[in-house]
Amino acid sequence: MAHRRGSATSAYCLFVRDQLPELQRRGLPVTCVVDAIPYCSQEWELLTEEEKMTYTEKARKQREKRKSQKTVEKTCNLAHPVPSVTSLPDASAMSWKKASATSLSDASTLSWKDDQAVVADIFYFLNIYSHGKLPPSCEQRFLPCEIGCVKYSLQLGIMAHFHHFIDPEEPPRGFRYQCQAASDATHKIPVSGFHLSRTCYTDVLQELLDFVQPAGGVWPHLYCRSADRFRVNWCLNRMASLTGIESHLELLSVEDLVAQLYQRKYQKEPSKAWVLKELDVCLWDFSINTRCKWHEENDILCCALSSCKKIAYCISKSLATVYGVSLTAAHLPLQYFDLAERANTKMMVLDPERFQKMKAEGSGLDRRFAPSSPDQEFVPSNCEFGSYKCVILHVVRRLPFVE
C-alpha cells in the first residue's frame, strides 16, 4: 500500500492522470491511472525536459502537502474520524461516478456544421519511415529515411501529394546491421549510399510546412495510423530540434477520424474492429500510381507515400458514398473502376482435355447453361468426368496487366 500511495504522486502518474480523458475518448479500456499507465509511456518520452519538470514540481508539492496533512492528523484529536469514500451516501457516490465517467467522445465533437462542411474539409495523411527502431538507451530512436504526405477531402479525393527520400543520420555505433536488417524487411531503402536520399532535414521540414498550408492562420491537423504515431511524432520533433524550425504540426490518429466520420453520419460509435478492418486492406497494394516511382519500379510494397494514399482510398471506399459523394479517379485507383466496367465472364476448367472431349460428344451440357453471349460458357458446377470432378469458376474478372 505504501508503494502504491507513493507512486500515485509521481510525475509520470500525474501525466497519466491528465491523459485519461484522451485515452477513454479513444475507446481504450482504462478507468483509472493504473489501467492507463501502459498506454502513456510513448507520449511521456515525447515530452520536453521543461514539460517533465512541470509534472515533477506538481508531484513534489503534492507529496509535501500529504506529509503536512499526516503531521496534523497525528497531533490533533482523532475522536471524530473522517468518513471514507465508501461511507458517502448513495446519491453522492452515483454523482461522483457520473462526473468521472462522462462521455468523452462528445468532448472532442467535430466542429462541422453539416455534411457539406464534412465533405469540403481537408485532411492531411502523413507517414515517415525509418531505418528500424533503436532501443530507448539510444538518443536516436529512429533514423527517418522516407516521408510521404497526402492532401485529401471527401469531395475531391486526393488533391496533392508530397514525397521525399531523407538523408538519414549515421546509425549509432553497433546498430548499423540492425538498421539495415529492419530496412531489408520493410521498405528496403539502403542505410547508406542511396542515390535518392539527398534531402536534408531542413529542406524536408520546410517543404512539408509549405505543403501543409494553414487555413485562416490555423494549422490543419495531420493524421496517421495509431501504430505509426509515436515514430512519426518522434521524427518530426527530431527534425525540428536539429534544424531550429518550429513546426506547429499536430499529429492525430486516423482511426479516430474514421470513427468520428462514421459516428456523425450514423449517430453511433463504430467498433474498433470495424475501423481497423476498413483500414487494414491490401486491395490497392499493387495499384498503379500508388507507390513512389522507386518503390514501384523495384516492386516493393512498403512505401511511405503508398501508406498515405491507401488511407485515402479506404476512407473513400467506406465513407464517400455515405456522404453523397460520387467516386472518381481521385478517390480510388483507375483499376478499381476498370474491374467494374470490364467484367469478362470466362470460365476456368481443370482437366480441359476431358472437358473438350465431353463437349464434342454433346453430353453433360444442359440448355439451361447455354452461353448468353459469345464470351460466356456455363456448365453445371457438379458435373464429373470419369474420376475427375470439373472445377469451374463461373465468373472471372479480367484484371489489368501490370508489368
CORGIWO-V961263 format. One record per residue. N is the residue number from 1. RES is the residue in one letter. PSI is psi in whole degrees, -180 to 180 (999 if undefined). OMEGA is omega in whole degrees, -180 to 180 (999 if undefined). BURIAL is # if it has 24 or more other C-alpha atoms within 12 Angstrom, else .. Layout:
BEGIN
n: <N;N>
res: <RES;RES>
psi: <PSI;PSI>
omega: <OMEGA;OMEGA>
burial: <BURIAL;BURIAL>
END
This chain:
BEGIN
n: <1;2;3;4;5;6;7;8;9;10;11;12;13;14;15;16;17;18;19;20;21;22;23;24;25;26;27;28;29;30;31;32;33;34;35;36;37;38;39;40;41;42;43;44;45;46;47;48;49;50;51;52;53;54;55;56;57;58;59;60;61;62;63;64;65;66;67;68;69;70;71;72;73;74;75;76;77;78;79;80;81;82;83;84;85;86;87;88;89;90;91;92;93;94;95;96;97;98;99;100;101;102;103;104;105;106;107;108;109;110;111;112;113;114;115;116;117;118;119;120;121;122;123;124;125;126;127;128;129;130;131;132;133;134;135;136;137;138;139;140;141;142;143;144;145;146;147;148;149;150;151;152;153;154;155;156;157;158;159;160;161;162;163;164;165;166;167;168;169;170;171;172;173;174;175;176;177;178;179;180;181;182;183;184;185;186;187;188;189;190;191;192;193;194;195;196;197;198;199;200;201;202;203;204;205;206;207;208;209;210;211;212;213;214;215;216;217;218;219;220;221;222;223;224;225;226;227;228;229;230;231;232;233;234;235;236;237;238;239;240;241;242;243;244;245;246;247;248;249;250;251;252;253;254;255;256;257;258;259;260;261;262;263;264;265;266;267;268;269;270;271;272;273;274;275;276;277;278;279;280;281;282;283;284;285;286;287;288;289;290;291;292;293;294;295;296;297;298;299;300;301;302;303;304;305;306;307;308;309;310;311;312;313;314;315;316;317;318;319;320;321;322;323;324;325;326;327;328;329;330;331;332;333;334;335;336;337;338;339;340;341;342;343;344;345;346;347;348;349;350;351;352;353;354;355;356;357;358;359;360;361;362;363;364;365;366;367;368;369;370;371;372;373;374;375;376;377;378;379;380;381;382;383;384;385;386;387;388;389;390;391;392;393;394;395;396;397;398;399;400;401;402;403>
res: <M;A;H;R;R;G;S;A;T;S;A;Y;C;L;F;V;R;D;Q;L;P;E;L;Q;R;R;G;L;P;V;T;C;V;V;D;A;I;P;Y;C;S;Q;E;W;E;L;L;T;E;E;E;K;M;T;Y;T;E;K;A;R;K;Q;R;E;K;R;K;S;Q;K;T;V;E;K;T;C;N;L;A;H;P;V;P;S;V;T;S;L;P;D;A;S;A;M;S;W;K;K;A;S;A;T;S;L;S;D;A;S;T;L;S;W;K;D;D;Q;A;V;V;A;D;I;F;Y;F;L;N;I;Y;S;H;G;K;L;P;P;S;C;E;Q;R;F;L;P;C;E;I;G;C;V;K;Y;S;L;Q;L;G;I;M;A;H;F;H;H;F;I;D;P;E;E;P;P;R;G;F;R;Y;Q;C;Q;A;A;S;D;A;T;H;K;I;P;V;S;G;F;H;L;S;R;T;C;Y;T;D;V;L;Q;E;L;L;D;F;V;Q;P;A;G;G;V;W;P;H;L;Y;C;R;S;A;D;R;F;R;V;N;W;C;L;N;R;M;A;S;L;T;G;I;E;S;H;L;E;L;L;S;V;E;D;L;V;A;Q;L;Y;Q;R;K;Y;Q;K;E;P;S;K;A;W;V;L;K;E;L;D;V;C;L;W;D;F;S;I;N;T;R;C;K;W;H;E;E;N;D;I;L;C;C;A;L;S;S;C;K;K;I;A;Y;C;I;S;K;S;L;A;T;V;Y;G;V;S;L;T;A;A;H;L;P;L;Q;Y;F;D;L;A;E;R;A;N;T;K;M;M;V;L;D;P;E;R;F;Q;K;M;K;A;E;G;S;G;L;D;R;R;F;A;P;S;S;P;D;Q;E;F;V;P;S;N;C;E;F;G;S;Y;K;C;V;I;L;H;V;V;R;R;L;P;F;V;E>
psi: <-37;-39;-40;-39;-36;-39;-23;-21;20;160;-40;-40;-32;-38;-42;-39;-37;-24;-9;-48;-41;-41;-41;-35;-31;-1;14;147;69;131;-14;178;-39;-40;-32;-13;-45;-19;-4;1;-40;-45;-35;-39;-23;-13;149;168;-35;-42;-39;-36;-32;-45;-35;-41;-40;-42;-40;-44;-38;-40;-40;-41;-43;-38;-40;-36;-40;-38;-42;-40;-34;-31;-19;167;123;30;-27;91;152;131;140;173;-34;-19;0;150;156;-40;-42;-41;-41;-41;-36;-41;-39;-38;-34;-13;34;154;111;-10;-30;-21;-26;35;136;150;12;137;-38;-178;-32;-36;-32;-50;-23;-14;148;133;149;125;126;145;143;123;154;160;75;-176;122;158;161;-21;-20;141;-38;96;-32;156;88;130;-14;140;139;143;143;133;126;148;152;-32;-43;-8;-148;116;-33;163;159;133;139;147;130;139;106;167;165;136;147;152;128;-3;7;-44;-42;-42;-44;-37;-40;-38;-42;-29;-9;-98;-14;25;126;146;-34;156;14;120;-18;-9;76;-3;123;171;-40;-47;-40;-51;-40;-41;-33;-43;-35;-34;-40;81;135;141;117;32;-1;124;134;160;147;145;146;170;148;-37;-22;-5;-44;-45;-48;-42;-44;-44;-41;-45;-36;-47;-38;-40;-36;-28;-18;12;127;123;-37;16;135;126;125;171;129;-26;-39;-37;-47;-42;-39;-39;-41;-45;-37;-37;-40;-4;31;150;129;159;153;-36;-39;-44;-45;-37;-38;-32;-26;77;155;18;-35;21;-37;17;143;145;29;-48;166;168;-41;-46;-32;-46;-32;5;52;128;-45;114;133;-41;-40;-40;-35;-43;-37;-29;-44;-41;-43;-43;-39;-48;-35;-36;-14;-50;-28;-35;14;24;130;131;139;-178;-18;-18;-39;157;155;-35;-28;-38;-32;-36;-36;-30;-23;38;128;111;82;156;153;128;129;148;62;-28;-45;-38;-43;-37;-45;-36;-40;-34;-10;16;156;-5;145;148;-24;-24;21;145;137;-12;165;-23;-11;140;127;139;159;135;-10;16;148;138;106;-129;4;141;133;121;124;135;112;-35;124;120;138;110;143;137;130;121;999>
omega: <-180;-180;-179;-178;179;-179;-179;-180;175;-179;-178;-179;175;176;179;179;178;-178;-178;-180;-179;179;178;177;178;176;180;-177;-180;177;180;-177;-179;180;-173;-175;-178;-175;-171;-176;-179;179;179;180;-180;180;175;180;179;179;178;179;178;178;178;179;177;180;179;-180;179;179;178;179;179;179;179;178;178;179;179;-180;-179;-175;-178;179;-177;-180;-180;-177;178;180;179;-180;-178;180;178;176;-178;-178;180;180;-179;179;178;178;180;-179;-178;-177;178;-179;-177;176;178;-179;-180;-179;-179;-176;179;-179;-178;-178;180;176;179;-176;-180;-178;-177;179;176;177;-172;172;178;178;-177;172;178;178;-178;-177;-178;179;-180;175;178;179;-178;175;-176;-177;179;179;176;180;-177;174;-169;169;179;-176;-173;-177;179;-177;180;177;-176;-177;176;163;-172;174;-172;173;177;177;176;-178;179;-176;-178;-180;179;180;-179;178;178;178;-180;-179;-177;-172;175;176;-179;180;180;177;179;-171;-179;-180;-178;-175;-179;-178;-177;-179;-179;-176;-180;179;176;178;176;180;180;-176;177;179;-179;-180;-180;-180;179;177;173;-176;173;178;-178;-179;-178;-169;-179;-179;-177;178;-179;-179;178;179;179;180;180;-179;-179;-178;-177;179;178;-170;-178;-176;177;-175;-179;-178;178;175;177;179;180;179;-180;177;178;-176;-180;-176;-174;179;174;-176;179;177;178;179;180;-179;-180;179;180;-177;-178;179;178;-175;-174;-178;-176;180;179;177;175;177;174;-174;-177;178;178;-178;-179;176;179;-175;-175;-179;-178;179;179;-180;178;180;-179;173;178;179;-178;179;178;-176;-174;-167;-177;-179;177;179;175;-179;177;-178;179;178;176;178;-177;178;-178;-178;-178;178;178;180;-179;-175;-174;177;-179;-173;173;177;179;-176;172;-174;-174;-179;178;-180;180;179;179;180;180;180;177;-180;176;180;180;-179;179;-177;178;-177;177;178;180;-177;-170;173;-179;175;178;-178;-178;-179;-180;178;-178;-179;-178;175;-178;179;-172;168;-175;-179;175;179;180;-179;177;-178;179;179;999>
burial: <.;.;.;.;.;.;.;#;#;#;#;#;#;#;#;#;#;.;#;#;#;#;#;#;#;#;#;#;.;#;.;#;#;.;.;#;#;.;#;#;.;#;#;#;.;#;.;.;.;.;.;.;.;.;#;.;.;.;#;.;.;.;.;.;.;.;.;.;.;.;.;.;.;.;.;.;.;.;.;.;.;.;.;.;.;.;.;.;.;.;.;.;.;.;.;.;.;.;.;.;.;.;.;.;#;.;.;.;.;.;.;.;.;.;#;.;.;#;#;.;#;#;#;#;#;#;#;#;#;#;#;#;#;#;.;.;.;.;.;#;#;#;#;#;#;#;#;#;#;#;#;#;#;#;#;#;#;#;#;#;#;#;#;#;#;#;#;#;#;.;#;.;.;.;.;.;.;.;#;#;.;#;#;.;.;.;#;#;#;#;#;#;.;.;.;.;#;.;#;#;#;#;.;#;#;#;.;#;#;.;#;#;.;.;.;.;.;.;.;#;#;#;#;#;#;#;.;#;#;#;#;#;#;#;#;#;#;#;#;#;.;.;.;.;.;.;#;.;#;#;#;#;#;#;#;#;#;#;#;#;#;#;.;#;#;.;.;.;#;#;.;.;.;.;#;#;.;#;#;.;.;.;.;#;#;#;#;#;#;#;#;#;.;#;#;.;.;.;.;#;#;#;#;#;#;#;#;#;#;#;#;#;#;#;#;#;#;#;#;#;.;.;#;.;#;.;#;#;.;#;#;#;#;.;#;#;.;.;.;.;.;.;.;.;#;.;#;.;#;.;.;.;.;.;#;.;.;.;.;.;.;.;.;#;#;.;.;.;.;.;.;.;.;.;.;.;#;#;#;#;.;.;.;.;#;.;.;.;.;#;.;#;.;.;.;.;.;.;.;.;.;.;.>
END
